Amino acid sequence: MFFLSAFADEYDLDFDKQLQGLKQNHLQYIEVRNADGINVAQWPENKATEIAEKLNKYNIQVSAIGSPLGKVSADCAMSEYIKTIENVCYIADILSCNLIRIFSFYRPDGMSDPAYKNTVFDKTEKMLHVAARYNKQLCLENEAGLYGESPEKCLELLDCFGGVLKCCFDMGNFRLQGYDPYPAAYELLKKYIAYFHIKDSFDHGAIVPAGCGNAKIKEILTAYDREFGRDCFVSVEPHLVTFDGLNDLTSEKIEHKFVYATKEAAFADAVQRFRLLMQ
């Protein structure tokens, strides 16, 4: 069974309004990323506690932490970065959440292929060690410009850790970079998938509502449900309008083929079109 979640910071940066938007769109889960203009990785304990209280008030649960972990240069000072990883894991505890989305590091200028690979694998292993102390599951998202942009590179990382690292499968991101989400990427990565990001797209830069592109959302989810038949979150990440913070989330210019009067309208349409697609 699929449980529908969403990135409500694309509805509004104000967290109270995010929760109201989830309720208006009949959603019981959220993938937290930004609240009141602050990224989840930077929340102090009192902010996380405040967020937890608001979630409880609205009876909303956290499906995953949409963290930016690993979305930094591979030559970052890991001794300092560990503190950020620990903070995200601690926040996940406060929010009663097990899944944490991570990325696979940017290549520094001039770093060779072997050095880049070794550095990414070493730092990912360190992240996994921190997560294990907090009993949290890290989930690798595929995205442009990072080591794990392609299905093959994602598989290298996932295979290396023998199932300890899972996959947050974003079919829209694969399509944007010209990779075939299904069957190619799905068949490579399916055994590692912990949950899905729902974003539809065309090759090279155009994001559209679910069912309006060629990211093969329905085919992938149907195949996954048929083969594994287990409970799984699917998290709508619309990216249908340019919103505050979008430039921090992607290194590319995104083309929007659908026009919306407001962020709220775009969010509502993204959720509704996904529901209609999966009927």
C-alpha positions as CSV (number, residue, x, y, z in Angstrom):
1,M,0.0,0.0,0.0
2,F,1.2,3.5,-0.8
3,F,0.9,6.3,1.7
4,L,0.8,9.8,0.2
5,S,3.0,12.5,1.6
6,A,4.3,15.8,0.2
7,F,6.8,18.6,0.5
8,A,4.5,21.2,1.9
9,D,7.2,23.9,1.9
10,E,6.2,24.3,-1.8
11,Y,2.7,25.3,-0.5
12,D,4.1,27.9,1.9
13,L,7.3,28.6,3.9
14,D,5.2,29.3,7.0
15,F,4.9,26.0,8.8
16,D,1.4,26.6,10.1
17,K,0.2,27.3,6.6
18,Q,2.0,24.2,5.4
19,L,-0.1,22.1,7.8
20,Q,-3.3,23.9,6.8
21,G,-2.4,23.1,3.2
22,L,-1.9,19.5,3.9
23,K,-5.3,19.3,5.7
24,Q,-7.0,21.1,2.8
25,N,-5.6,18.6,0.4
26,H,-6.5,15.6,2.7
27,L,-2.9,14.6,3.4
28,Q,-1.8,13.0,6.7
29,Y,1.9,12.9,6.0
30,I,4.6,15.4,5.3
31,E,8.3,15.2,4.2
32,V,9.8,18.0,6.2
33,R,12.4,20.2,4.5
34,N,11.9,23.9,5.4
35,A,9.8,25.4,8.1
36,D,9.4,29.2,8.5
37,G,12.3,29.7,6.2
38,I,14.8,27.5,8.1
39,N,16.1,24.2,6.6
40,V,15.5,21.2,8.7
41,A,19.3,20.5,9.1
42,Q,19.6,23.9,10.8
43,W,16.8,23.5,13.3
44,P,17.8,23.9,17.0
45,E,16.2,21.5,19.5
46,N,13.5,24.0,20.5
47,K,12.5,24.5,16.9
48,A,12.2,20.8,16.3
49,T,10.1,20.5,19.5
50,E,7.9,23.3,18.3
51,I,7.4,21.6,15.0
52,A,6.6,18.3,16.7
53,E,3.9,20.0,18.8
54,K,2.3,21.6,15.7
55,L,2.3,18.3,13.9
56,N,0.6,16.6,16.8
57,K,-2.0,19.4,16.9
58,Y,-2.9,18.9,13.2
59,N,-2.5,15.1,13.5
60,I,0.1,15.1,10.7
61,Q,2.9,12.5,10.7
62,V,6.4,12.8,9.2
63,S,7.1,10.3,6.4
64,A,10.7,11.3,6.0
65,I,13.2,14.1,6.7
66,G,14.0,15.8,3.3
67,S,17.5,16.7,4.4
68,P,20.2,18.3,2.3
69,L,22.8,15.9,3.7
70,G,25.4,15.1,1.1
71,K,24.5,18.1,-1.1
72,V,27.9,19.6,-0.5
73,S,31.3,19.3,-2.1
74,A,33.0,16.0,-1.5
75,D,36.0,17.8,-0.1
76,C,34.0,19.2,2.8
77,A,35.5,18.9,6.3
78,M,33.8,15.8,7.5
79,S,34.7,16.3,11.2
80,E,32.5,19.5,11.2
81,Y,29.9,18.0,8.9
82,I,29.3,15.1,11.3
83,K,27.7,17.7,13.6
84,T,25.1,18.5,11.0
85,I,24.4,14.8,10.4
86,E,23.9,14.2,14.1
87,N,21.6,17.2,14.3
88,V,19.4,15.8,11.5
89,C,19.2,12.4,13.2
90,Y,18.3,14.0,16.5
91,I,15.6,16.0,14.9
92,A,14.3,12.8,13.2
93,D,14.0,11.3,16.7
94,I,12.0,14.3,18.0
95,L,9.7,14.0,15.0
96,S,9.3,10.2,15.4
97,C,10.7,9.6,11.9
98,N,12.9,6.9,10.6
99,L,13.7,7.8,7.0
100,I,16.3,10.5,6.1
101,R,16.9,11.5,2.5
102,I,20.5,12.1,1.6
103,F,22.6,13.0,-1.5
104,S,25.9,11.9,-2.9
105,F,28.2,14.9,-3.0
106,Y,29.4,17.2,-5.7
107,R,32.8,16.7,-7.4
108,P,35.3,19.4,-6.4
109,D,37.2,21.1,-9.2
110,G,40.1,19.1,-10.4
111,M,39.4,15.9,-8.4
112,S,40.0,12.7,-10.5
113,D,37.4,10.1,-11.0
114,P,39.0,7.5,-8.6
115,A,39.5,10.1,-5.9
116,Y,36.0,11.4,-6.2
117,K,34.5,7.9,-6.0
118,N,36.7,7.0,-3.0
119,T,35.8,10.2,-1.2
120,V,32.1,9.8,-1.8
121,F,32.1,6.2,-0.6
122,D,34.1,7.1,2.5
123,K,32.0,10.0,3.5
124,T,28.8,8.1,2.9
125,E,30.1,5.3,5.1
126,K,30.7,7.9,7.9
127,M,27.1,9.2,7.5
128,L,25.8,5.6,7.8
129,H,27.8,5.1,11.0
130,V,26.1,8.2,12.5
131,A,22.7,7.1,11.4
132,A,23.2,3.7,12.9
133,R,23.8,5.2,16.3
134,Y,20.4,6.9,16.1
135,N,18.7,3.9,14.4
136,K,17.8,5.9,11.3
137,Q,17.6,4.8,7.7
138,L,19.4,6.9,5.2
139,C,17.9,6.9,1.7
140,L,20.0,8.1,-1.3
141,E,18.2,10.3,-3.8
142,N,19.4,10.5,-7.4
143,E,20.0,14.1,-8.6
144,A,21.9,16.0,-11.3
145,G,25.5,17.0,-10.7
146,L,26.1,14.6,-7.8
147,Y,27.9,11.3,-7.8
148,G,24.6,9.4,-7.9
149,E,23.1,11.2,-10.9
150,S,22.8,8.1,-13.1
151,P,21.1,4.8,-12.2
152,E,24.5,3.0,-12.5
153,K,26.3,5.3,-10.1
154,C,23.4,5.0,-7.6
155,L,23.7,1.2,-7.9
156,E,27.4,1.3,-7.2
157,L,26.8,3.2,-3.9
158,L,23.9,1.0,-2.9
159,D,25.6,-2.2,-3.7
160,C,28.7,-1.1,-1.7
161,F,26.8,-1.0,1.5
162,G,24.8,-4.2,1.0
163,G,21.4,-2.8,1.8
164,V,22.3,-0.6,4.7
165,L,21.9,2.4,2.5
166,K,18.5,2.5,0.8
167,C,17.1,4.4,-2.2
168,C,14.8,7.4,-2.4
169,F,13.8,6.8,-6.1
170,D,13.0,10.1,-8.0
171,M,11.8,9.1,-11.5
172,G,11.4,12.7,-12.5
173,N,15.1,13.5,-11.7
174,F,16.2,10.5,-13.8
175,R,14.1,11.7,-16.8
176,L,15.3,15.3,-16.5
177,Q,18.9,14.0,-17.1
178,G,17.9,11.8,-20.0
179,Y,17.9,8.5,-18.2
180,D,15.1,6.0,-18.7
181,P,13.2,5.7,-15.3
182,Y,11.4,2.5,-16.4
183,P,12.3,-0.2,-16.9
184,A,16.0,0.7,-16.9
185,A,16.6,2.6,-13.7
186,Y,13.8,0.9,-11.8
187,E,15.0,-2.6,-12.6
188,L,18.6,-1.7,-11.5
189,L,17.5,-0.1,-8.2
190,K,14.2,-1.7,-7.2
191,K,15.5,-4.0,-4.4
192,Y,16.9,-1.0,-2.6
193,I,13.9,1.4,-2.9
194,A,12.6,2.6,0.5
195,Y,10.3,5.3,-0.8
196,F,9.5,7.4,-3.9
197,H,9.6,11.1,-4.8
198,I,6.7,11.9,-7.2
199,K,7.8,14.4,-9.8
200,D,7.0,14.1,-13.5
201,S,9.1,15.6,-16.3
202,F,10.5,15.5,-19.8
203,D,14.1,15.2,-20.7
204,H,16.4,18.2,-20.0
205,G,14.6,20.7,-17.8
206,A,10.8,20.6,-18.0
207,I,8.8,19.6,-14.9
208,V,5.0,18.9,-15.2
209,P,2.3,17.4,-13.0
210,A,2.1,13.7,-12.4
211,G,0.9,11.9,-15.5
212,C,1.7,14.8,-17.9
213,G,5.3,13.9,-18.6
214,N,7.2,10.7,-19.4
215,A,8.8,9.8,-16.1
216,K,6.5,6.7,-16.1
217,I,5.2,7.2,-12.5
218,K,2.3,4.8,-12.8
219,E,4.3,2.1,-14.5
220,I,6.9,2.2,-11.8
221,L,4.6,2.2,-8.8
222,T,2.4,-0.5,-10.3
223,A,5.5,-2.7,-10.9
224,Y,6.8,-2.0,-7.4
225,D,3.4,-2.8,-5.8
226,R,3.0,-6.0,-7.9
227,E,6.5,-7.3,-7.1
228,F,7.0,-6.3,-3.5
229,G,3.5,-5.6,-2.1
230,R,4.8,-3.7,0.9
231,D,3.8,-0.4,2.6
232,C,5.7,2.5,1.1
233,F,5.6,6.3,1.2
234,V,5.2,8.3,-2.0
235,S,6.1,11.9,-1.5
236,V,4.8,14.6,-3.9
237,E,7.6,17.1,-4.8
238,P,5.8,19.3,-7.3
239,H,8.5,21.9,-8.4
240,L,5.7,23.3,-10.6
241,V,6.4,27.0,-9.7
242,T,9.5,28.8,-8.7
243,F,9.3,29.1,-4.9
244,D,11.6,30.6,-2.2
245,G,14.5,28.2,-1.8
246,L,14.2,26.4,-5.1
247,N,17.5,27.7,-6.3
248,D,19.1,26.0,-3.3
249,L,17.5,22.7,-4.2
250,T,18.6,22.4,-7.8
251,S,21.7,23.5,-9.8
252,E,19.6,23.7,-13.0
253,K,17.2,26.1,-14.5
254,I,13.7,24.4,-14.4
255,E,11.2,25.0,-17.1
256,H,7.5,25.0,-16.1
257,K,5.1,24.1,-18.8
258,F,2.0,24.6,-16.6
259,V,1.0,28.1,-15.3
260,Y,-0.5,28.6,-11.8
261,A,-1.8,31.7,-10.2
262,T,-0.4,30.7,-6.8
263,K,1.9,28.2,-5.1
264,E,-1.1,26.8,-3.3
265,A,-2.9,26.1,-6.6
266,A,0.2,24.4,-8.0
267,F,0.5,22.2,-4.9
268,A,-3.2,21.2,-5.0
269,D,-3.0,20.4,-8.7
270,A,0.1,18.2,-8.1
271,V,-1.6,16.2,-5.4
272,Q,-4.9,15.9,-7.3
273,R,-3.3,14.8,-10.6
274,F,-1.2,12.1,-8.8
275,R,-4.4,10.7,-7.2
276,L,-6.2,10.7,-10.5
277,L,-3.2,9.1,-12.2
278,M,-3.2,6.2,-9.7
279,Q,-6.9,5.5,-9.8
